[in-house]
């Protein structure tokens, strides 16, 4: 029993260090390579990729200027309980809030994969605000053995073939340009699990991240028009 506990704690420490390393790499400004030119793409956001030593997939950063106050954009990002309505580009994805406290939200997401022979994905993520930066929000994927293990166990009974994702992190950073305009960036690293080829994982992550960013932007713009 003591050996099992030691191994579990050791793995937990390594996973925490891995997430913090990824977080630092996502925030470091150098190493990003643009893969499109937002000036020549009309309303498309700027998309950049970054290789991170020791990790098999590329990190992504999507950046754009949105004519909305930063507080409104932050409120949309934190509105996890309404993600099913906000993320119109991914209608199959379902989100359920498990725990909602001040500056901390735990939520479960199920991602049906409409591709033959590829299993569904699901995970629990934790969203928090940086204590020293009110204009930054981070989410991380929780390990399979987290405090919501009984909740996840019930989900596994309903989705026995779904693959649980353990490694992922996303960071939203907002920079006020003026009273009604905000520069928004979304940085992401995700290991989609299974035995998918690298090019497919990178493509899926790129597509999913762009959809998430565009849905947050559109929801912010719509709320801005209403308010």
N, C-alpha and C positions, 0 to 999 in steps of 0.2 A: 504493500500500500504506500509506504514512504517513497519507494522508488518511482511508482506511478505518479505520485504528487510532485516529486522533483522534476520528472520529465515534462509533466504538464506545465509547471511553472516556468521551466526553461524555455519551452516552445512559446509560451505566452510572451516572455520577455523578448525573444527573437522577433516575434510578429509585431510587437509594439515598436521595436527599433526599426524594423523594416518599413512600417507605416510612417514613422517620423522621418526616416531618410527620404522616402518618396515625397512627403510633404515639402521638405526642404528643396528637393530637386525641382518640384513643380513651381516653387516660388522664385527660384534663382532665375534672373532675367536672361542670362546667356545660354547658348546651346539650342535655342529654338530656331527652326528653319521653316520659312513660309512656304506653303505648297499651293497658294493661290494669291492673286493680287486683288485685294478688295476694291481698289480704285477702278479696275477694269471689269469687275463683276457686279456692278450696280449696287444692289442692296445686300449682297452676300457678305457675311462677316469674314474677317481675316482668319485663316486657319493655319496653324503651325504645328510641327511635330518635333519631338525630341527623343533621342536615344538616351536611356539611363543605364549606366553600367550595372551589370548583374541582374537585369530584368529583361525578359525576352521580347516584350512588346513595346511599341512606341507610346510615349505620352503625347497628349494632344492639348492644344490651347486654341480656343476660339475667342476672338475679340471683336467688339464693335462699339460704336457710339450710339446710344439710344436717347432720344429726346424726351426723357422722363426723369423725374426726381429720383435720386438714389433710394430714398426711403420707400417709395412705392415698389421699386424693383426688389428690394430686400423683402418686403412683405409678401410678394408673389413667390419668391424662392422658399420662404419659410412656411408657406401655406400647404404643407404636405398633405393634409387631410383632403384637399381638393385637387390633388395631382391628377386624378383620373379625368377631371374636366380641363385642367390646364394643358396636359400633354396630349393634344389632339393628334399629333403626328404618330403617336404610338398608342392607338386606341386599345390594342390587345393587352397592354401592360396594366396590371392592377396593383394598387397601393393600399395598404392598411396600416394605420398608425397604431403602434403597440403601447408606446409610452410618450407622453408629452409633458415635459417640465420646462421651466424657464431656461432658455438657451440650450436645451437638449431635447431632441426628438428621435425616437427609435421607430422605424417603420419597416414593414415587410413588403417586398415587391416580387411579383411573379411575372416572368417574361416568357410567354408562349413563343416558340420559334416555328414559324410557318414554312420550314424547310425540311423536306424528307430526310429521315435518318439522323436528324440533329435534335437532341433532347431539349426540353424546356430548361430555363434557368430560373433560379430564385435565390433570394438572399435577404438579410436584414441589414439595414444601414443605420448609422447614427449620425445625425446632423447637429453640429454645434457652431456657436459663434466664437471667434477669437476674442479673448477677454480684452486685449489691448487694441483691437481694431474692429470697430462696429461695422465697417464696410467690407468685411471678409466673412465668408461662411464656408465651413468644411464639412464634408460627410466622409465616413469611412465604412467599409463593410466589416461587420462583426464576424468573428470566427464562429464556426458551426456550434461550438460548445460555449455558448454565451448564456446570460441570465434568462433569456427567453427560450430556453431549450424545450420546455414543455409545449410552448406555442408552435415552435418549429416542428416538433415531433408530430403534432396533429396535421400540420401541412404536408409532411412527408407521407402520411397515410393516404392523403388525397392525391398526392403527386409523387408516387413511388419512383418514377423514372427521371424526375427533374434533378439537375445537377446544382448543388449548392455552391455559390461563389464566395471565396474567402478573401481574395485580394483585390482591393479596389479603393480608390480615393478620388475625391473631386473637390476642387476649391473654386469658389466664386470670389472675385475681387472687383470692387467698384471704386471708381475714382471720379469725384465730382468735377465737372468741367465748368459748369455754371449752375444757377439755381434750378434750371429745368433740363439739364443735359448731363448724361453720365457715361463714362467709358466703362464697359463691362467686359470682363474676361472670365472664361470658364476653363479651368485646367483639369485634366483627367488622366488617370491611369487605371486600366481595368484588365484583369486576367479573366477571360470568359470561361475558363475551365474546359474539361474534356480534352479531346485530341484533335482539335481543329487546326488546320495549317495556319502559320503565322500571318500570311497575307490576308486570309479570311477574317482572322481576329482583328487585325488592324483596320480592315474595311468596315467591319461591323461596329467597332468602337467609334470610328470616324462618323459613320452614318448616324448612330445613336446620339453621340454628343452634339452633332449639328442640329438634330431634331429637337433635343432638349433645349439647346440655346435659343433656337428660333421660337419655340413655344413659350419660353419665359419672356422673350422679347415681345412677342405678339400679345401675350396676356398683360404685360406691363403697359404696352401702348393702349390697349383697349381700356384698361383701368384708368389710365391717364386721361383718355377722352371723356370717360364717365365722370371723373372727379375734377 
